[in-house]
Each structure stands twice: as structure tokens, then as C-alpha cells.
């Protein structure tokens, strides 16, 4: 049963209903807000918690606009994918909701080709690239193979392919166009190094709090499935990255809120891969929370509630946590899974029931694990290998094990 509301209770529309949005939902509830949730999948977790549910395809801004114009919401809050943020940014610009950049600026940060152009204009460190649209002649002369072919509007690594020569280009372009709604790609030089993320909270165009996380893609090449906090990056690299991100914040004149960035680091060099103003998915913020005690989702929502960031003191001694998203490269019907991670404690967030079909990465996932380690060295040693300590069984596997 959905809850009734009095006229004094503030109302928010949360745009997204998946498990990744659950921490955002409860962060809003902590402020005593009546939270309506929109999203097309009725079985999604946030619909089960919601004060009211609206079943629409929010990737279509017109549908979201109609909902907002019909209801009297005080706040509009995006969740963990680009469609949510971009639809919200368009609606917010027309209806005055706080916390969003102007739509044109949001498009720069959430569209790979526009972002590459902006970083090139302001001399920010990114891999060399060219843009490509359907029907155009491809010019790769200024690029060196290997290349990555990417849809400009993809997420979770969908449609990305690494190619070693021009002969592999047609198939890679075909795959990328199939994953793109816009029909536009970028081809960029593949840079070598380690993958990391930087989450910066901005106030008055200054970074006031940030976190660095080490990331790994061990199942599907372009989807992060392992990460740890704190990071192994040196203080010098962290400061260099921080200075470049601060430069970006200043030249683009970003509003208060989160700016989340993926980078590749090689020695003293680094490259910005992508930026976003939405909340990263797969319970990324929970990793930060377990390690530092800081409520990431609570910080994320504040600009959308027209609130300043609180004064935060970082925990003097962080805890050592790894996060792992369980995914596979061959489909199966899940029966059970088990883990024997050498950790102090393991928290499991199950995403599939027994008997559910588990499709291949990057389109599906079984569960998310958070493992607490006794020290930095163990965390660094184990995090990228967590999949080695997990066993997934179909019913056939389970039955055969019982017969032994």
C-alpha cells in the first residue's frame, strides 16, 4: 500500500528504480521526504519501497516532463545512469529544479564525443580520438592502432571493441552502432595503464571532498567488476589528477555536486577516460561508506535538495574494502553460489533468485559482494582476484555435486 501525504511534507521524484538507486532512495527518506519513484520495471527494488510509483520510460524526456507537469514535486533527483541524469537535466532546466548543470553542459559531460572535444579545447589529458557518424568516411590517419571503438552514449562498456588494425574496423563499427541510440561513435587510441576512479564533491566550483578508487575489469573487458578503497595511487598522482579535475570544474563552471571521473594511470602520466555528474552504479557509494564511514548517497542528493554539503571530517584510519560484481561470460540458470574469500567479513547483495536466468556481462549480474580485509596488502592482493574465490552453480552442477 502506498502512503498518503499531507501538504507540509516535501515531495521528491526519484528517476530510476533499480538496486543501484536504493541508497539514494533511503538518503532522501532520511530527510523526511515523500519519495515517488519512476521506472518501467515494476519488480525493481525502489518500487517496493516507494511512497508512490510511476511506471514510465524515463529515458524519454517527454514522458518525464508529463509526469512532472502533472504532479507538484519539490525536488527532482537522478540516479545511476546517463538516461536518468540527462532527462532530469532537460526537465530541470524548464521547471527550475535545483542541482543540475544546464542541459547543454550536461550533454558535454555525458556524451563521449562532446566530452572529448571539450577536453581537447581546454588541453586536458585524454586519449587521441576522432568522431564518426553513420555514412561518414572514417579518417584514422592521425591515430595509432590499437583503437577503441565506442558508442558516444553507451554505459557499462556496451558496444565497445578494441581493434588492432583497419581490417577489424567494420565489425567494430557495426557492434558500436547497435549499442548506440544516437548513431555516433568515437574512435580513440588505446592507452595502457591501471584503471581508477575519482569522485569529487564540488562546492562553489571548488573540490571540497574527494575519493580515489582502484578499478579492474576481469570478466568483460570494458565493465568494472572489481574495485577497492583506499587506492594504491601515490599522493603525487592524486594531487595531479585533482588539479586537472579542478581545472575542468573551473573552465566549465560546474554547479555544486558530484563529478565522478574514470582515469587510466601509467607511471607519472594519466588520461581522463570519462566524466559524469550522475551517481556511479553497482553500489559504488557503499564501498566508500564501508571504508570511510561517509554516507556517499547522502552527499550526492544534497544539491538536488538545494542544500550545501555538510562539514565532513574523514575517518583517520580507513577500513580496507573490496567490491566485486559477480558476472559471467556464458549464460546459465542460477541455482546457487558460494564464496570463500580470505576476508575478515563479506557482505552479499543478491540480485538474482535461484532459478533465474543469468545472462552474460555486461548485460547482467548475479550479486555484489563487499569484502573487508585486515590490511592494505591483503586488499590489494585479493580484490582483483575475488572471482577466483566464488563458485556459481546451475541446478545440474548442484545435482552432480550431491551425487558424489
JOPE-V466808 format. One record per run of one state. SS is the DSSP state (a for helix, b for strand, c for the rest). FROM is the first residue (numbers start at 0). TO is the last residue. Records with the same first field share a line. If there is no record, write none. Layout:
SS = FROM-TO, FROM-TO
//
This chain:
c = 0-9, 15-17, 29-32, 38-43, 49-50, 54-59, 70-73, 78-80, 95-101, 110-110, 121-127, 133-145, 151-159, 163-164, 178-182, 189-192, 203-204, 216-224, 229-233, 252-255, 266-267, 276-282, 292-294, 305-318, 326-330, 333-334, 339-343, 350-355, 358-365, 373-374, 393-393, 403-403
b = 10-14, 33-37, 51-53, 74-77, 128-132, 146-150, 160-162, 183-188, 193-202, 205-215, 225-228, 256-265, 268-275, 319-325, 331-332, 335-338, 344-349, 356-357, 366-372, 389-392
a = 18-28, 44-48, 60-69, 81-94, 102-109, 111-120, 165-177, 234-251, 283-291, 295-304, 375-388, 394-402
//
